Amino acid sequence: MNVIEEYTPYDKLIKMPVSPQAQKEYPHLEKTWQARLVLIPEPKGKIKGFITSMECPQTYPLKDILEVYWERWEIEQGYGELKQSQLNNTAVMRSQKRDGIYQELWGIFISYNLVRLEMKRMAEQHGVEPLRISFINALRLIQEEFLWCSGRTPGTVPKKLQNLRDSGKRLILPKKRKRKPIPRQVLYKAPRYPYRKRTARC
């Protein structure tokens, strides 16, 4: 990777080589391609930055790109929770007709949002942010409560909901600690076997 132009320490125009695999599959590609490297000033977790094709900083300011990226990342996290945790990475579209598929999708989206709504109410009851409630644990707890409620009379539902929200205290995640930035250093790798330096003979 070569830096062509540096707009700011967190915003750079770069040139990268095209992989041999891509060149073999698409011979019309050039040997290098150009992109914009955006480094995140305050990384969240393992996300340090990303590459985008929106190269012009005047048309696409750094602040606007970061805001859109985090919004997109939250949507991707929601899709991940829905597909991996709620649906267990399984294909559940059983209907053979378009209207039936729409009905199944609406059922999935409604159930996901109902879990999120209960997480919000749990967080409000215990005085924490909704993001500190574990999604997968809340989902499992709600599923268990629904199984118990299936054989109960409708009059017991409000009490069950209150017990559910009281149990939400067990799902609260600890606060994330802010890590101090560590300067990047080149890791020294010791030689695997000791060797003697040869000297020239006369």
N, C-alpha and C positions, 0 to 999 in steps of 0.2 A: 504494500500500500504506500503510495506517494502523495504527499500533501501538495496540491497545486496552489491553493490560496487559503489563507487563514483569516476569516472574518473577525472572529473572537477566539479566545482560548477554548470555547465550547462549541464553536461553529466553524467547520472547515470544508473546503472543496477538495475531494480526493480522487485519485485514479487507482483502480484495482485491476489486476490481471484476470482475464476470463479463463475459467478452468478448462483443462484439456478435454474433459468429458463433455462440457457444453459446446466447445468448438467442434468436436467430432460429430455431435448430434445436429448442430446448426453451423455448417461451414461458412455461412455468410457473416457470422459475427467477427468483430475486430478482436485484436489481441488484448485490448484493455477496454474498460468502461469507466465512466465518470459518474460520481454521485456526491451527495452532501452528507457529511458525517456530523451528527448532532450528539454531543456529549451532555449528559444531564448533570447540572451543577450540584444538585442534592439527590444522589441516587436513592431509589426505593428498592431495597432488597438487592437482588442480583442484577437488576437492570441498570447498566452504566450508560447506555446510549443506543442509538439506532441509526440506520442509513435510510435516506429518502431520495427520491428523484426530483423533489422540489428544490432546485438548486439556487434560485435567485433569492438572496436575503431581503431585497427591497420588496419583492412581490409576496414573499412568504417569510415574515419576521420570525426570529427564533422563539419569542414568547408565544406567538400564536401556534406554532408547530408543536411546542411542548404541551400547551393546553389541549389541543386536539388529540395528541398522542395519549395523554393520560385518560381522556374520555374514552378513547377507543380501547385502551388497555382494560378499563373497568368493564366495558361490554364483553371483551374477550374472556375475562375472569368469570363473568356471569354465564357465558356459554359453556365454559369449562366445568363450572359447578353443575350446570343442568345436565350436560352430557355424561360426565364422569361420575358424579356423586348421585344425582337423582336417577339417571337412567342406566347407570352401571355399564356404560359403553356398549349398550346393546341396541339393535335396531328394533323399534317398537311399532313401526308403521304397519299394522296388520290389515288395514282396509285396502280393498282393491279399487275403490272409486275415489274421485277427487274430493267430493263432499265429505266422505268418511275420513280422508287424510287431514282435511282442514279441521274436522271435529277433534281428531286425536291431537293435533298440534295445539289447538286452543286449550284442550284439557291439560296438556303438559305445561304450557305457559301460565295458565291460571294457577295450577298447583304450585309452580315455582314462586309466583308472586305471593301466594298465600303463606308459604314458608317464610319469605322475606318480611311480610307484614307481621307475622308472629315474632320474628326476631327483633323487629323494631319495637314492638310492645314489651318484649322481655327486657330490652335495653333501657327503655323508658322507666320501667318498674324498678330496675336496679341501679339507675343513674349512671349508665355508661353509654358510650357511642355504639350504634348498631354494628359497626365493623368489628367490635370486640366480641361479638357472639359468633361462635363457630357454626358455619353453615351445615356441614355434614353431621355434626352432633345434634343440631336443632332438627334437621330432617329426620334422623333416626328416632329422636324423642317424639316428634309429632306423629310419625308412622305408628309407633308403639301405642300412643294414646288413642289414635283413631281405631286401632284394633280392639282396645278395651272398650271404647265408646260404642262400638257397633252393636253390642248386645244390651246397652243401657237405654233407659227411657230418656226422651228429649229434655225433660226437666233437670237432669243431672249434668247437661252439657256446660252451662255456665260455671259450675263448680269445677268441672274437669279442666276447662280453659284456664281458670285461675290457678289451679294446681300446676298446670303446664307452665304458666309464666313464672310461678314460684320456683319451679325446677330449673328455669333458665339461668339461675345463679351459678349452677354447676358448669355452664357452657361458656362462661366469660373467659376470654383469652387474656394473658398478661399484656401489659403495655410494652410496645416495642422500644427497645433502648436505642438511643442515637449513638452510632459509632463514630469515633473520631476518624477523620480521614487519614489514611496511612500513605505516605509517599511511595510511588512505585519504584522498585529497585530490581536490578538484574540479579537473578539467582545464580550464585556460583555453584557449579557442579564439580565436585572433586573427581579426579581421575579414578577409574575403577581399579586399576592395578598400578602399583608404583613402578617407575622405570628410571633408568639412568640416562642422563643426557650424554650423547655420544660426542666425542671430541675428535677433531681432524688429526690425522697422523701425517707426519712428514715422510 
